[in-house]
Amino acid sequence: MRSIIDVLDLSTGELDDLIRQAVDISERPRDFADAARGKKLATLFFEPSTRTRLSFEAAMYELGGNVLSVPGAALSSAAKGESVSDTAKVLSCYADIAAIRHPREGAALVASEAASIPVINAGDGGHCHPTQTLADLLTVHREKGRLDSLTVGFCGDLKYGRTVHSLINAMARYPGTKFVLISPEELKLPAYVREGTIRKSGLAFCETASLEEALPGLDILYMTRIQRERFEEAEDYERLKNSYILTAEKMKLAGENCSILHPLPRVNEISVKVDDDPRACYFKQVKNGKLMRMALILMLLREAKSPKEKREMGEDTGEVCQNLRCITTTEQELPQRFTIDPFTHRKKCVWCEAETKPLF
């Protein structure tokens, strides 16, 4: 039995298989209308969501399965203080597979360790969002015909943007990829992604604060919103919220084959006047997300009877993770576990992947 917490839980071969399966589902939907009949998907979302929750539910229904849904923490036993671990054990009694979204980084991993059914991470804080990455990869593949040798720009909130972190982790495994990181200084890509993923892969990257300068050389522009919910101080959000706005005028700087992606929801970082531009692909991503979630659900249900996948869980050193968004700050009696990143030589929390001070 497998759970998908990070896109790196899937090999590049498995990503290719999921893309092929998703395309097959798109072309022959009737052939998959009963593929999950008799199976139940539990969706438990501790954060607001429209696309991701509805996408999972639509995916399961279109496979002929059923859905058990709790749309918010206020309506679950979490409001009474129930731990993520206990919630996952309860879901295992009712459903065959679960999708969980939680504001605490590492919550999905905690759930997968406790559950006896496959768990899919539907977003944990600013950490990972693997199924959005699957939607992104299918969109890129359909638009470009490949996943390698592309120049990909990421613009906006690169510090807290879990969709950015997940897509970089995925695309760093494809040769010839170049990353252009566009953000204000305060929202730069975290070191564990920049150093531990991009630099470790030996791929080219550059950092800039100018969207206008970056646009002409991009094959893909991945826009993100500045996320109000990730800021501890309201004034910091207000100062940065309008850092980047993609307009029809700025689109004139982009190449004619540059594809514009966005995980949605958008606020004002892409003008609605860009929607009619043939290079705008963000609503295609929504449909592609449903198709890839259908393919992933089928894969995990097929493997559900296999032995539970064992993960490297590090050591309980007695230290405390310094990330205030880590699940260890709220989960009952959860051991603090750390591993050592072989590239950065820093201790890293197993649950949220936040790094501690350098060892040397």
ABEGO torsion letter per residue (X at the ends): XBBBABAAABBAAAAAAAAAAAAAAAABAAAAAAAABGBBBBBBBABBBAAAAAAAAAAAAAAGBBBBBBABAAABAAAAGBBAAAAAAAAAAABABBBBBBABBGAAAAAAAABABBBBBAEBEABBBAAAAAAAAAAAAAAAGBABGBBBBBBEBAAABAAAAAAAAAAAABBGBBBBBBBBAAABBBAAAAAAAAAAAGBBBBBBABAAAAAAABABBBBBBBBAAABABAAAAAAAAAABBBBAAAAAABBAABBBBBAOBBBAABBAAAAABAABAAAAAAAAAAAAAAAAAAAAAAAAABBBBBBBAEBBAGBBBABAABAAAABBGBBBBBBBBAAAGBBBBAAAGBBBBBAX
